[in-house]
């Protein structure tokens, strides 16, 4: 299947310029996507453009990842209801380094290959470009009428906040990126989210009017969730690609908890699985939706792609601890950092280490930590066999909790019923 046909099957193309498919069938094409360095990490909303570059390279074409050191100083108004805060040059440089590092994990930058990926920064060609030169050499080629007709501009002008001159010029700045890459890197294709179509087309116009050349483009749809919630957002905020901002376990859980409807769409968009593999998974899901084959495969593929196989294995082990039949041995095999990753969001309680030295009477321990509102309720569930300590059922023979029960010499995991966990920390 041809690259464009494959991407269309996956639901990854919304707008496409006539002649794009034919160009990609005819020759090795250099194509680029811009990444905005507003943070030192990309989040899962960036995975679609990353995967477009991956697909492009796998099909034998040459991907360029543009880090917007210059455009990041201006701020893209597309899809925004108000102007954002502009970042300092120091923060932008720090963010660019983080984004560069992440992108280099997904694309092959091996310089021996003709279609090796390249990283470029538009600050390199804008830093010495004076304002007078810009309005003379770029501004004269694009009319105000043309710029005003763009949806991103129209919506802001019709709203209460209006639009600053800085934001208004953004499409010219992004358009010049395409022109520069066309002239200096033989880059004929730009890709991006559907909210970028106006900016991208301005670039193709600039190539046509200023260079007399022909440039091409396509965009992918903005990802949505079936329930109307914002994709990539959780109660804790963005799902980041940086493991320090979103742990591999939380990342895994995000995909594992996808709804059936979302999983059917996302398995095509976010994985590199073949059409045959995806069709088989869709059939398995249809036959036995309770087994959640799609969600499990989605979580596996994405966690391995963004993090590593070891992180995926840990995430599965961690999920077993909270939601499955994991044993005390598995729990004890975790180091402190892993244990705290798994227990993020679990109610945490502190007790004095001294209370454990001579053994803390079981019922008193359960009531004093407020795991139960009273000793009577604690005793009742304990005697009914509904309590576990460190994933081991607490029998009535075990009448106290001591220092030897501690995980990592510091923690106790108490489970009440099937789903209620409490992490007790001895300090």
C-alpha positions in Angstrom: 0.0 0.0 0.0 1.3 3.5 -0.9 2.2 5.9 2.0 -0.8 8.2 1.4 -3.2 5.2 1.1 -1.8 3.7 4.3 -2.2 7.0 6.2 -5.7 7.5 4.9 -6.6 4.0 6.1 -5.2 4.8 9.5 -7.3 8.0 9.7 -4.2 10.2 9.6 -5.0 12.5 6.7 -7.6 15.3 6.7 -6.5 17.9 4.1 -4.2 17.1 1.2 -2.9 19.3 -1.6 -3.5 18.0 -5.2 -0.4 16.3 -6.6 1.0 15.3 -3.1 0.4 11.5 -3.6 1.9 11.6 -7.1 5.0 13.4 -5.9 5.6 10.8 -3.2 5.2 8.0 -5.7 7.7 9.6 -8.1 10.8 10.4 -6.0 12.4 10.5 -2.6 10.7 13.6 -1.0 12.0 15.7 1.8 9.2 16.6 4.2 9.0 18.5 7.5 6.9 19.1 10.6 7.5 21.9 13.1 7.5 21.3 16.8 6.8 24.1 19.2 9.3 24.3 22.1 6.9 25.7 24.7 8.1 22.9 27.1 11.2 20.9 27.5 9.2 17.7 26.8 6.7 16.8 24.1 3.4 15.2 25.1 1.2 12.5 23.5 -0.5 15.2 21.3 2.9 15.3 19.5 2.9 11.6 18.8 0.8 12.0 15.6 3.3 14.4 13.9 6.2 12.2 15.2 4.5 9.1 13.7 3.9 11.0 10.4 7.7 11.5 10.2 8.3 7.9 11.1 5.9 6.7 8.4 7.5 9.1 5.9 11.0 7.7 6.6 9.8 4.1 6.6 8.4 4.7 3.1 11.9 5.8 1.9 11.5 9.6 2.2 13.6 12.1 4.1 12.1 13.6 7.3 13.0 17.0 8.7 12.0 17.8 12.3 12.0 21.6 12.8 12.3 22.9 16.3 10.8 26.3 16.4 13.4 28.4 18.2 12.2 31.5 16.4 8.5 30.8 16.0 8.5 29.8 19.7 9.3 33.4 20.5 6.2 34.6 18.7 3.5 32.1 19.6 1.1 30.4 17.2 -2.4 31.8 17.3 -4.0 28.7 15.6 -6.7 27.2 17.8 -5.9 29.7 20.7 -8.5 32.0 22.1 -5.9 34.4 23.6 -2.3 35.3 23.3 0.1 33.2 25.3 3.0 34.4 27.4 6.2 34.7 25.4 9.2 32.7 26.6 12.7 34.0 27.1 15.5 33.0 24.9 17.2 31.0 27.7 14.0 29.0 28.4 13.5 28.3 24.7 17.0 27.0 24.3 16.5 24.7 27.3 13.2 23.5 25.9 14.7 23.0 22.4 17.4 20.7 23.8 14.8 18.5 25.5 12.6 18.3 22.4 15.7 17.5 20.2 16.6 14.7 22.5 13.2 13.1 22.4 12.8 13.4 18.6 16.2 11.6 18.1 14.7 8.5 19.8 12.0 8.0 17.2 13.7 8.9 13.9 16.9 7.4 12.3 19.5 10.1 12.1 22.2 7.8 10.7 24.0 10.1 8.2 25.1 7.2 6.0 21.5 6.9 4.6 20.2 9.2 1.9 16.9 9.5 3.8 18.5 10.1 7.2 16.4 12.4 9.4 17.6 15.9 10.1 16.9 18.3 12.9 16.7 22.0 12.0 16.0 25.1 14.1 14.4 28.1 12.4 16.2 30.4 14.8 19.3 29.7 12.7 17.9 31.5 9.7 15.9 34.1 11.5 18.5 35.3 14.1 20.2 37.7 11.6 17.0 38.5 9.6 16.2 42.2 10.2 12.6 43.4 10.4 13.1 45.7 7.4 14.5 42.9 5.3 11.6 40.6 6.4 8.8 43.0 5.4 10.6 43.8 2.2 11.6 40.3 1.1 8.7 38.2 2.6 5.8 40.6 3.5 5.4 42.0 0.0 4.6 38.5 -1.5 1.5 37.8 0.7 -1.4 40.3 0.8 -3.3 41.3 4.0 -6.5 40.1 2.4 -5.0 36.6 2.0 -3.8 36.6 5.6 -7.2 37.9 6.9 -9.1 35.1 5.1 -7.4 32.4 7.3 -9.7 30.8 9.9 -7.2 31.2 12.7 -7.1 34.9 12.1 -10.8 35.4 11.5 -11.8 33.7 14.8 -9.5 35.8 16.8 -10.5 39.1 15.1 -14.2 38.3 15.7 -13.6 37.4 19.4 -13.2 39.8 22.3 -9.4 39.5 22.7 -8.5 40.5 19.2 -5.1 39.7 17.8 -1.7 41.3 18.2 0.5 42.2 15.3 3.0 39.7 16.7 0.5 36.9 16.3 -0.8 38.2 13.0 2.7 37.8 11.5 3.1 34.2 12.7 1.8 32.7 9.4 4.4 34.7 7.5 7.2 33.5 9.8 6.0 29.9 9.5 5.5 30.3 5.7 9.1 31.5 5.4 10.3 28.3 7.1 8.8 26.3 4.3 10.4 28.7 1.7 13.8 28.5 3.4 13.7 24.7 3.6 12.5 24.5 0.0 15.5 26.7 -1.2 18.2 25.2 1.1 17.2 21.6 1.7 15.0 20.8 -1.3 12.1 20.3 1.0 8.9 20.0 -1.0 6.4 18.8 1.6 5.1 20.1 4.9 2.8 18.1 7.3 1.0 19.1 10.5 -2.2 19.1 12.5 -5.4 20.3 10.7 -5.3 23.5 12.7 -2.1 24.3 10.8 -3.6 24.2 7.3 -3.7 28.0 7.0 -0.1 28.5 8.0 1.1 25.6 5.8 -0.7 26.9 2.7 0.9 30.3 3.3 4.2 28.5 3.0 3.3 26.9 -0.3 2.1 30.3 -1.6 5.4 31.8 -0.6 7.3 29.1 -2.4 5.2 29.7 -5.5 5.4 33.5 -5.5 8.9 34.1 -4.2 10.8 31.0 -5.7 8.5 30.2 -8.6 8.4 26.6 -7.3 5.7 24.1 -6.3 5.3 22.8 -2.8 2.9 20.3 -1.3 1.2 19.5 2.0 -1.2 17.4 4.0 -2.6 17.6 7.5 -3.8 15.0 10.0 -7.0 15.4 12.0 -6.8 16.7 15.6 -7.3 13.7 17.9 -10.4 13.7 20.0 -11.9 11.4 22.6 -15.2 9.7 22.2 -16.6 11.1 25.5 -15.8 14.6 24.4 -12.8 14.9 26.8 -9.6 16.5 25.6 -7.2 14.0 24.3 -3.9 13.6 26.2 -5.3 15.2 29.4 -5.9 13.4 32.7 -6.8 14.7 36.1 -3.0 15.3 36.6 -2.7 17.3 33.4 -0.9 16.5 30.2 0.5 13.0 29.5 4.1 13.8 28.7 6.7 11.7 26.9 9.4 12.6 29.5 9.3 9.8 32.2 10.1 12.4 34.9 6.9 14.2 34.1 4.7 11.2 33.4 6.0 7.9 34.7 6.0 4.9 32.2 3.5 3.3 34.5 1.0 6.2 34.3 1.7 6.4 30.5 0.8 2.7 30.1 -2.3 3.2 32.2 -3.5 6.1 30.0 -3.6 3.8 26.9 -4.9 0.8 28.8 -7.9 2.8 30.1 -8.9 3.9 26.6 -12.6 3.3 25.8 -13.4 0.6 23.2 -14.4 3.3 20.7 -11.2 5.3 21.1 -9.0 2.1 21.1 -10.5 1.2 17.6 -9.3 4.5 16.2 -6.1 4.9 18.2 -4.7 1.4 17.4 -4.5 2.6 13.7 -3.1 6.0 14.4 -0.6 5.5 17.2 1.0 2.1 16.4 3.1 0.9 13.5 1.3 -2.4 13.4 0.5 -3.7 9.9 -3.1 -3.6 8.6 -3.3 -7.4 8.9 -2.3 -7.3 12.6 -4.8 -4.4 13.3 -7.6 -6.2 11.5 -6.9 -9.4 13.6 -7.0 -7.3 16.8 -10.2 -5.6 15.8 -11.8 -9.0 15.2 -10.6 -10.3 18.7 -12.0 -7.2 20.3 -15.4 -7.7 18.5 -15.5 -11.4 19.6 -14.5 -10.8 23.3 -14.6 -7.1 24.2 -14.2 -7.9 27.9 -10.6 -9.2 27.2 -9.6 -5.7 26.0 -7.2 -7.0 23.4 -7.0 -3.6 21.7 -6.3 -1.6 24.8 -3.6 -4.1 26.0 -1.8 -4.0 22.6 -2.1 -0.2 22.3 -0.6 0.2 25.8 2.2 -2.3 25.0 3.1 -0.8 21.6 3.1 2.8 22.8 5.0 2.2 26.1 7.7 0.3 24.2 7.8 2.9 21.4 8.1 5.9 23.8 9.9 4.3 26.7 11.3 0.7 26.6 10.4 -3.0 26.8 11.6 -3.0 30.4 9.4 -0.1 31.3 6.4 -1.9 29.7 7.2 -5.1 31.7 7.4 -3.1 34.9 4.0 -1.3 34.0 2.4 -4.7 33.6 3.8 -6.0 36.9 2.7 -2.8 38.6 -0.8 -3.1 37.2 -1.0 -6.7 38.5 -0.2 -5.3 42.0 -3.1 -2.9 42.1 -5.6 -4.6 39.8 -4.6 -8.3 39.5 -3.4 -11.2 41.5 0.2 -10.2 42.1 2.1 -11.9 44.9 4.0 -10.5 47.9 7.2 -11.6 46.0 6.4 -9.3 43.1 5.6 -6.4 45.5 8.9 -7.0 47.3 10.9 -7.0 44.0 10.1 -3.3 43.4 12.6 -0.7 44.5 11.4 2.4 46.4 11.1 4.5 43.3 9.0 1.9 41.5 6.9 1.3 44.5 6.0 5.0 44.8 5.3 5.1 41.0 2.7 2.3 41.4 1.2 3.9 44.5 0.8 7.3 43.1 -2.7 8.4 43.9 -3.1 5.7 46.6 -4.0 7.4 50.0 -0.9 7.7 52.1 -0.7 7.6 55.9 2.3 8.2 58.2 2.9 6.4 61.5 5.7 6.5 64.0 8.3 3.8 63.4 8.5 3.2 67.2 4.9 1.9 67.2 6.1 -1.1 65.2 9.1 -2.0 67.2 7.3 -4.2 69.7 4.4 -5.1 67.3 1.4 -2.9 66.7 -1.8 -4.7 67.7 -3.7 -5.4 64.4 -7.1 -3.9 65.1 -5.6 -0.8 66.9 -3.3 -0.3 63.8 -6.2 -0.4 61.4 -8.3 2.0 63.4 -5.5 4.4 64.5 -4.4 4.9 60.9 -8.1 5.7 60.0 -8.1 2.9 57.4 -11.3 2.0 59.3 -13.5 4.4 61.2 -13.7 2.1 64.2 -12.1 -0.9 65.8 -15.4 -2.8 65.4 -15.5 -2.4 61.7 -11.8 -3.3 61.4 -12.3 -6.5 63.5 -15.3 -7.5 61.4 -13.6 -7.3 58.0 -10.3 -8.8 59.4 -12.2 -11.8 60.8 -14.1 -12.2 57.5 -10.8 -12.4 55.6 -11.3 -9.2 53.6 -7.9 -7.6 54.5 -4.5 -8.0 52.9 -1.1 -6.7 54.0 1.6 -6.5 51.3 -0.6 -8.6 49.0 -1.0 -11.4 51.5 -4.3 -12.1 53.2 -4.2 -11.2 56.9 -5.4 -14.3 58.8 -6.7 -14.0 62.4 -3.5 -15.8 63.5 -1.6 -12.6 62.6 -2.4 -10.3 65.5 0.1 -7.5 65.1 2.2 -5.6 62.5 5.9 -5.2 63.1 9.1 -3.8 61.5 9.7 -7.1 59.7 6.5 -6.5 57.6 7.9 -3.3 56.1 8.6 -3.0 52.4 11.9 -1.2 51.6 12.2 -1.0 55.4 9.6 1.9 55.3 6.2 1.0 53.8 3.2 -1.2 54.4 0.5 -1.7 51.7 -2.9 -2.4 53.2 -5.7 -3.6 51.0 -9.3 -3.4 52.2 -11.7 -5.4 50.0 -10.9 -5.7 46.3 -9.9 -2.2 45.3 -9.2 0.0 48.3 -5.5 0.5 49.0 -3.6 2.5 51.6 0.2 3.1 51.7 1.4 3.4 55.3 4.8 5.0 55.8 6.8 4.4 58.9 8.8 7.6 59.9 
